[in-house]
Amino acid sequence: MYTQERTTMSNLVVGGPVPVNSYDNAIVAALIENRPVMLVHAFNGGYLRPAELGEKSHDKGAKLATALDPATKEAQGHLWYITPGGFFGQRPLYFIESAAGQVSPKPAGTGGADSGRGDDGAPKPQRRRITVHQDAPQSTADTVQVGLPGQVGEKWRGKNGTPEDTQLWVVTVTPWGGITFVPITHPDAILGFKDYAVTADSEVRLTYNWGGDFTGTVINTFYPRLPNEWNVPYHHVFT
C-alpha cells in the first residue's frame, strides 16, 4: 500500500507513494474516522476557516487566519471534516466540510425510507462544503465558496449541473506529513491562496500546481491536527 504504517486503517489513506509520518494519527482521524480536525498551514501556522461562520452564508469563501478568536472557536470555525465522497478510478474522493454553520436536518416524515439517516438511525447533519467555481483558477472572482450543496449558483455546479462535481477533492498525503487538496474539476490546480501569498486573512483560491517546496509560496499544504492540539507551534517543526 501507499503508507508504511502498521495499522490496517492507515492503509486506506491513499494519497500517493509516500510514507505517512508522525502526523498520521490526525490524517487517519480526518479521512477514516471522519473526526473534525484543524487544517493548519505548513508555513506559518495559520489555520483554514470559512470567511463567514453562520449557517445562512453560502456565497463566501475561506481564508487563512492566524489568531483563534473566541467566536471562531465557539462556532467551530476552525474545524473541518474530510468526508468520503466516492471514487475517481481507484482514487478515493472527499468533501471538505466545515463544522461551522452545521444545519440540523428536519425530523423524518412518516413512511418511506429516509436517505438522510446514518447507520445509527440519527439524521445526518448538513455541512457546508468548499465548492469550486467552474472557471477556477482562471477566474478573477472568488474561486471557492463555503456553503450547502443545494445553495450554490450555476457557476458553482459541475458541467452537467450537479453540485457534487465541484465539491469533490483528491487528498494527497505529502512526504512531510501534510495533505494537499486537488479538485477533480481542475486536476492541474490545488487549494492555495490569492497571489500565492500566505499571510493573515489570505483569501483561499485555487492556484496552479507548478511544483515547488512546502513553504507555502507555491505548494500550499496543510497539516491536519486534532482539536486538542491546535496550539502546537506547527511552523517550528522543521527548525
For each residue, the residues with C-beta under 8 A, 3 or more apart:
1: 11 14
2: 11 13 14 15 16 17 18 173
3: 10 11 13 19 20 24 173
4: 19 20
5: 10 11 20 24
6: 10
7: 10 11 28
8: 11
9: 12 28 32
10: 3 5 6 7 13 20 24 27 28 32
11: 1 2 3 5 7 8
12: 9 31 32 92
13: 2 3 10 20 24 27 28 31 32 173
14: 1 2 90 91 92
15: 2 18 171 172 173 174 179
16: 2 172 173 174
17: 2
18: 2 15 173 174 175
19: 3 4 175
20: 3 4 5 10 13 23 24 27 173 177
21: 24 176 177
22: 177
23: 20 26 27 177 178 223 224 225
24: 3 5 10 13 20 21 27 28 177
25: 28 29 226
26: 23 29 30 37 223 224 225 226 229
27: 10 13 20 23 24 30 31 173 177 179 224
28: 7 9 10 13 24 25 31 32 33
29: 25 26 32 33 35 37 224 226
30: 26 27 33 34 35 37 80 81 82 179 224
31: 12 13 27 28 82 84 94 171
32: 9 10 12 13 28 29
33: 28 29 30
34: 30 81 82 83 84
35: 29 30 81 226
36: 76 79 80 81 99 227
37: 26 29 30 79 80 82 224 225 226 227
38: 47 48 78 79 80 224 225 226 227 229 230
39: 47 48 80 179 222 223 224 225
40: 45 46 47 48 222 223 224 225 230 234
41: 44 45 46 47 48 64 198 216 220 221 222 223 234
42: 176 178 214 215 216 221 222 223 234 235
43: 198 214 215 216 235
44: 41 66 198 199 216 235
45: 40 41 66 233 234 235
46: 40 41 64 65 66 198 200 202
47: 38 39 40 41 64 65 66 68 78 230
48: 38 39 40 41 62 63 64 65 80 204 222
49: 53 62 63 64 65 72 77 78 100
50: 53 57 60 61 62 63 77 98 100 101 128 146
51: 57 60 61 62 63 146
52: 57 60 101 146
53: 49 50 57 71 72 75 77 100 101
54: 57 101
55: 101 102 103 128
56: 101
57: 50 51 52 53 54 60 101 128 146 147
58: 128 145 146 147 148 151 152
59: 145 147 151 152 153
60: 50 51 52 57 142 145 146 147
61: 50 51 142 143 144 145 146 203 204 205
62: 48 49 50 51 130 144 146 204
63: 48 49 50 51 201 202 203 204
64: 41 46 47 48 49 193 198 199 200 201 202 204
65: 46 47 48 49 68 72 78 200 201
66: 44 45 46 47 200 201
67: 200
68: 47 65 72 73 78 230
69: 72 73
70: 73 74
71: 53 74 75 77
72: 49 53 65 68 69 75 77 78 100
73: 68 69 70 76 77 78
74: 70 71
75: 53 71 72 100 101
76: 36 73 79 98 99 100 102
77: 49 50 53 71 72 73 98 99 100
78: 38 47 49 65 68 72 73 227 230
79: 36 37 38 76 98 99 100 227
80: 30 36 37 38 39 48 96 97 98 99
81: 30 34 35 36 95 96 97 98 99 127
82: 30 31 34 37 94 95 96 97 171 179 224
83: 34 94 95 96 97 127
84: 31 34 92 93 94
85: 93 94 95 164 167 168
86: 92 93 168
87: 90 91 92 93
88: 91 93 168 170 184
89:
90: 14 87
91: 14 87 88 170
92: 12 14 84 86 87 171
93: 84 85 86 87 88 168 169 170 184
94: 31 82 83 84 85 168 169 170 171
95: 81 82 83 85 127 129 130 167 168 169
96: 80 81 82 83 129 130 169 181 191
97: 80 81 82 83 127 128 129 130
98: 50 76 77 79 80 81 101 102 127 128 129 130 146
99: 36 76 77 79 80 81 102 127
100: 49 50 53 72 75 76 77 79 128
101: 50 52 53 54 55 56 57 75 98 127 128 146
102: 55 76 98 99 125 126 127 128
103: 55 125 126 127 148
104: 123 125 126
105: 116 123 124 125 126
106: 123
107: 123
108: 114 116 117 123
109: 112 114
110:
111:
112: 109
113:
114: 108 109 117 123
115:
116: 105 108 123 124
117: 108 114 121 122 123 124
118: 121 122 123 124
119:
120:
121: 117 118
122: 117 118
123: 104 105 106 107 108 114 116 117 118
124: 105 116 117 118
125: 102 103 104 105
126: 102 103 104 105 148
127: 81 83 95 97 98 99 101 102 103
128: 50 55 57 58 97 98 100 101 102 146 147 148
129: 95 96 97 98 146 147 148 149 167
130: 62 95 96 97 98 144 145 146 167 169 191
131: 144 145 146 147 149 152 156 163 166 167
132: 136 143 144 156 166 167 183 185 186 206
133: 136 139 141 142 143 144 145 155 156 166
134: 155 156 157 158 159 166 185
135: 138 139 141 143 155
136: 132 133 139 143 144 183 185 186 189 205 206
137: 143 186 189 205 206 207 208
138: 135
139: 133 135 136 143
140:
141: 133 135
142: 60 61 133 145 203 205
143: 61 132 133 135 136 137 139 205 206
144: 61 62 130 131 132 133 136 191 204 205 206
145: 58 59 60 61 130 131 133 142 152 156
146: 50 51 52 57 58 60 61 62 98 101 128 129 130 131
147: 57 58 59 60 128 129 131 151 152
148: 58 103 126 128 129 151 152
149: 129 131 152 163 164 167
150: 163
151: 58 59 147 148
152: 58 59 131 145 147 148 149 156 157 163 166
153: 59 156 157
154: 157
155: 133 134 135
156: 131 132 133 134 145 152 153 163 166
157: 134 152 153 154 161 162 163 165 166
158: 134 161 162 163 164 165 166 185
159: 134 165 185
160: 165
161: 157 158
162: 157 158 165
163: 131 149 150 152 156 157 158 166 167
164: 85 149 158 167 168
165: 157 158 159 160 162 168 184 185
166: 131 132 133 134 152 156 157 158 163 183 185
167: 85 95 129 130 131 132 149 163 164
168: 85 86 88 93 94 95 164 165 183 184
169: 93 94 95 96 130 181 182 183 184 191
170: 88 91 93 94 181 182 183 184 187
171: 15 31 82 92 94 179 180 181 182
172: 15 16 179 180 181 182
173: 2 3 13 15 16 18 20 27 177 178 179
174: 15 16 18 177 178 179 180 214 219 221
175: 18 19
176: 21 42 214 221 238
177: 20 21 22 23 24 27 173 174 223
178: 23 42 173 174 214 221 222 223 224
179: 15 27 30 39 82 171 172 173 174 221 222 223 224
180: 171 172 174 190 191 219 220 221 222
181: 96 169 170 171 172 190 191 222
182: 169 170 171 172 186 187 189 190 191 209
183: 132 136 166 168 169 170 186 187 189 191 206
184: 88 93 165 168 169 170 187
185: 132 134 136 158 159 165 166
186: 132 136 137 182 183 189 206
187: 170 182 183 184
188: 208 209
189: 136 137 182 183 186 192 206 207 208 209
190: 180 181 182 206 207 209 219 220
191: 96 130 144 169 180 181 182 183 204 206 220
192: 189 196 204 205 206 207 218 220
193: 64 196 197 198 202 203 204 205 207 216 220
194: 197 202 203 204 205
195:
196: 192 193 207 217 218
197: 193 194 202
198: 41 43 44 46 64 193 202 216 217 220
199: 44 64 202
200: 46 64 65 66 67
201: 63 64 65 66
202: 46 63 64 193 194 197 198 199
203: 61 63 142 193 194
204: 48 61 62 63 64 144 191 192 193 194
205: 61 136 137 142 143 144 192 193 194
206: 132 136 137 143 144 183 186 189 190 191 192
207: 137 189 190 192 193 196 218 220
208: 137 188 189
209: 182 188 189 190 218 219
210: 218
211: 218 219
212: 217 218 219
213: 217 218 219
214: 42 43 174 176 178 219 221
215: 42 43
216: 41 42 43 44 193 198 219 220 221
217: 196 198 212 213
218: 192 196 207 209 210 211 212 213
219: 174 180 190 209 211 212 213 214 216
220: 41 180 190 191 192 193 198 207 216
221: 41 42 174 176 178 179 180 214 216
222: 39 40 41 42 48 178 179 180 181
223: 23 26 39 40 41 42 177 178 179 234
224: 23 26 27 29 30 37 38 39 40 82 178 179
225: 23 26 37 38 39 40 229 230 232 234
226: 25 26 29 35 37 38 229
227: 36 37 38 78 79 230
228:
229: 26 38 225 226 232
230: 38 40 47 68 78 225 227
231:
232: 225 229
233: 45 236 237
234: 40 41 42 45 223 225 237
235: 42 43 44 45 238
236: 233 239
237: 233 234
238: 176 235
239: 236
